[in-house]
């Protein structure tokens, strides 16, 4: 009896322990299953909902430009040389000096040309003296010719004497004509030598600034082979920008096209101008065809200098206060139509046709198809985004 009771008591104690373990085990199993389901749900949502790189449609300004590298030169300049050979005796101005038209710039040794002028004048005086003598002789010969004709008419003289007198008079007239021709020739030679003597002094042909001096005092200049350059005078009040434009862009640039540029030394300052000329003959550099485009700009403060390097922007189009989207958002379709992907409020994506206007590398003008404030997709994934960042995953339902 006691043994049965002991057994019953032992069984009564064992049964409650087993019943207490089952609820805890069930709870652990349910939580593990829920965690696995949640992880699977998040992973599936990350695959189904990729993150997008988006941009808002906003009002702004846009311009379409063509860029080119350019060099600056004075619009008006003169290379002042010498027309005669000789030793360069003096150069009066220094580089940077302001000169007026007619100012004396340089002098060449005039000794040779002074000698030539003196010789020409002496020859001219000699010829004039001979002319006077010939004219006196002609007067005498004409008198003898007249007397011979009278004697012949009175039958007091012979016909041979009359013919000889007449011939002598004509010879004297021919001598006078020859002397007059020699005098004219010598006079021309004298005028040429006087001009060359005058060229030994070099005068400024225009107002401007002496920007360079090529020759040196004491050097011998030979004008017979080529015209030696002594110095250059330039008008720095107006500069010409010579931009080299690629052949692919040159059809869009015309005379009158607006342009602006900045220099390496003053990158924050902008100079404005318009295209004056497009040179038709290209320059080929490393098999690249480039055309020179000339732009004139005022230089009142003389901040622009010769041979400066500039970056030129040719303004092809401009619009202000218009809807803009990044150019990366524009997708080209068939038949030339353009579309964008618009991010809807619920997270969906809508493909929409748009009409575009001006466009450059970064922004594009929207004429129709989008409203300010809408978001367009510019890329399938934002930089640095991880899967699932497009929109937050929905929370799984609570357990129990």
Secondary structure, 3 states (H helix, E strand, C coil): CHHHHHHHHHHHHHHHHHHHHHHHHHHHHHHHHHHHHHHHHHHHHHHHCCCCEEEECEEEEEEEEEEEEEEEEEEEEEEEECCCCEEEEEECCCCCCEECCCCEEEEECCHHHHHHHHHHHHHHHHHHHHHHHHHHHHHHHHHHHHHHHHHHHCCCCCHHHHHHHHHHHHHHHHHHHHHHHHHHHHHHHHHHHHHHHHHCEEECCCCEEEEEECCCCCCEECCCCCCCEEEEEEEEEEEEEEEEEEHHHHCCCCCCCEEEEEECCCCCCCEEEEEEEECCCCEEECCEEEEEEEEEEECCCCCCCCCCEEEEEEEEEEEEEEEEEEHHHCEECHHHCEEEEEECCCCCEEEEEEEEEEECCCEEEEEECCCCCCEEEEECCCCCCCCCCCCCCCCCCCCC
